[in-house]
């Protein structure tokens, strides 16, 4: 079985970490000075590199694999597991200066388990370092956070993910055009892991060494860009029939409505930013042809508003689990074009 791409290309050193310079620089300085804290919280959305950086940091301070303990707090979230951990920290490392405990999804700990962990965080042995990783920092007890150095990981930008896609596909011996890489980066939704997961599926599907935009759309359920443009143009021109017709076509092609709306939101946001004088914000995110469409649409008098985005965002949130998947988008188009959003 082929190794998962996100594992194969997981960063191994601080130099490999992308987009987290604000964290890497501090951790590198600590490893050089030896002024290491006893507890850290790495917070951020999924697939942003929290566990990878935790491992890199552990190795950088001289901790061997035998003295690094990774614990899934989602499945070891009871007070008994934390009591067992509290007992284990008292034993000395096998062959390193430190024992490093990486607790993933630490927000899943029960309140009693968190309180049990708190006792160790208050007075840990000198040879123990905790790294608590979480996607939901607001669920962690304030008393736990106050005893840790907290670092927030940024979601990678679409431009960063696009470069990762192009780099990895090249290393895997595949060719990919800019618009295809751009689409994969968008669907990756700010996650290195999810983005490379999409790349892996497409590579497995591809019959040759060239990844086309059509292949990306077939594998991911994304619509043809012309359908996205039809909806955005329909909003800009207040043409409800055109918009609903595009939605009907997408539905007949079994397009994933959540993906469809995500792409519509992405393009609409770009149009608004260009319309209100901030083209530089999105220029690097878009291919030349897509940016040309955005510029042209932004020039149409009375087209689109911030209310448009709010309606589309609401529709996106309501799409998952909707009895009729296309209905939230259809209602949004009616509200935008016939209601306040079109005025």
Secondary structure, 3 states (H helix, E strand, C coil): CCCCHHHHCCCCCHHHCCCCHHHHHHHHHHHHHCCCCCEEEEECCCCCCHHHHHHHHHHHCCCCHHHEEEEECCCCCCHHHHHHHHHHCCCCCCCCCCEEEEEECHHHCCHHHHHHHHHHHHCCCCCEEEEEEECCHHHCCHHHHCCCEEEECCCCCHHHHHHHHHHHHHHCCCEECHHHHHHHHHHCCCCHHHHHHHHHHHHHHCCCCEECHHHHHHHHCCCCHHHHHHHHHHHHHCCHHHHHHHHHHHHHCCCCHHHHHHHHHHHHHHHHHHHCCCCHHHHCCCCHHHHHHHHHHHCCCCCCCHHHHHHHHHHHHHHCCCCCCCHHHHHHHHHHHHCHHHC
